[in-house]
Amino acid sequence: MTKEEIIRPENLVYQKPTLMNDAPMHYCPGCSHGVVHKLIAEVIEEMGLEEKAIGVSPVGCAVFIYNYLDIDWEEAAHGRAPAVATAMKRLWPDRLVFTYQGDGDLACIGTAETIHALNRGENITIIFINNAIYGMTGGQMAPTTLVGMKTSTCPYGRDVHLHGYPLKITEIAATLEGTAYVTRQSVQSVPAIRKAKKAIRKAFENSMNGKGSNLVEIVSTCNSGWKMSPEAANKWMEENMFPFYPLGDLKDKQ
């Protein structure tokens, strides 16, 4: 079979989204970020918003998304992405404005910005990568770290009497008047990836149609921070993260 025959549409199995740059992937093997990057690129391309998409990424592993997606990006101070996104969407209401944030950034340092932007009903989408740990800075405990889960700052496991309980920011978002769509997904399997892509598409459509604010949480792995192999991290996530952070739509305002 010739090269020309292989790349015929009927033979095409996979094609890299045109919005993804040819930058070598730097994320740890098994990291969920790369999969979510690809889904965002595909959705933007399929919606025809290549020239209207603006992403806001703050500090942490999430910030490196600007290396991989060829759209306009703005870097925000740690936790402040929803505030920056608010200004952008109000100035350019015809643009697709979204943030891409980790759990330490969104649910700790940026808790106030997150909750108030969502509650105001800003027509933005917040994509929330929740791996229950601070990945970039050394594997410290995050607001989302599970009870009993060990990190570099709670080596004996999270103790509720000392550290409090994990914060379910997505459940909080679902109670806010300004939110239109709040969902929790994952990307550890092909069916899960398809559901996550559908959720991102719905959130982006809501943003463009002025329906209010949207939060898409992706329950993810950090096998380096968890000190596990990628396969073991996926299994641990399914057995421990999913029961506490159950997948599915929490709010869908029609």
MOKA-V453818 format. One record per helix or strand of 3 or more residues. SS is the DSSP state (h for helix, s for strand). FROM is the first residue (numbers start at 1). LEN is the number of residues. If there is no record, write none. Layout:
# MOKA-V453818
ss: (SS | SS)
from: (FROM | FROM)
len: (LEN | LEN)
This chain:
# MOKA-V453818
ss: (h | h | h | s | h | s | h | s | h | h | s | h | h | s | h | s | h | h | s)
from: (3 | 9 | 33 | 53 | 61 | 72 | 81 | 96 | 103 | 111 | 125 | 160 | 169 | 179 | 190 | 213 | 223 | 230 | 248)
len: (4 | 3 | 15 | 5 | 7 | 4 | 11 | 7 | 7 | 10 | 6 | 4 | 6 | 8 | 19 | 7 | 4 | 15 | 5)
